[in-house]
Amino acid sequence: MLVVIFSFVIACSYSKTNEKERLLEVVNEYWNAVVKADWDTAYEYEYPLLKKLVSRETYVFRRGNPMAHIVGYEIGDVFFKKPDEAIVNLKLRVKLVVPGNSKPAEIILSVKDRWYKIKNKWYHVPRKVPKGGRG
């Protein structure tokens, strides 16, 4: 009986570690695309509801903000709220173009990044799902 319980505990621990590694891989792919301003790739990782509300063309247009550009990121702690829902703490390095200033300002933002797993695939969940149609 003790062997069965021990095996179950090890299997659960391995599964959670494996899932965290899978999530971190996807998080890195998403944020690398954002840093490169590869909005087509980033769009593929977005939550399906966002894709129903916002066309790829509108997403690319809205994300291409020349006033602010994410130039780097650092992944912090990962918290699983449920097996299919996670929060990833990030520090984003953002360059801001300040009107009247020739040199962009750089700031660090701390962000709680939400991710949901649907049909065994992780998706980035925006802080706000845009209202309106496909744009």
C-alpha positions, 0 to 999 in steps of 0.5 A, a space after each residue: 500500500 505504501 508503495 502505491 501511495 509513494 508511486 502516485 505522489 511521484 507521478 503527480 510531482 513529475 506530471 506537474 513539473 512536466 506541465 510547468 516545462 511545457 507551459 514555460 516553453 510556450 510562454 517563451 515562444 509567445 514573448 519571443 514573438 512579441 519582442 521581435 514584433 512578430 504579431 502573426 506568431 503571437 496571434 497564434 498563442 492568443 486565447 480563442 475568444 480573442 481570436 473570435 472577436 479580433 481578426 488577425 489583421 486588426 490584432 497586428 495593426 493594434 499591436 504595432 504601437 510605435 510609441 511602446 515596444 517590449 524589448 525584453 522579458 524575464 520569467 518569474 514564478 509560475 502558479 497553477 490555479 487549476 491544472 488548466 489555468 496558470 499565472 506567470 509572473 513577468 518583468 517586461 522591459 519596455 521602450 517608450 517614445 516620449 514626444 519631444 525627447 530624442 532618446 526613448 525611455 526604458 521602464 520595467 513593468 511587473 505583469 501577472 500573465 494569465 494562461 489557459 490550457 484548452 485541448 492540451 494547448 496553452 493560450 495567452 489570455 489578455 488582461 482585457 478581451 476587446 469589445 466589438 466585432 472582428 474589426 
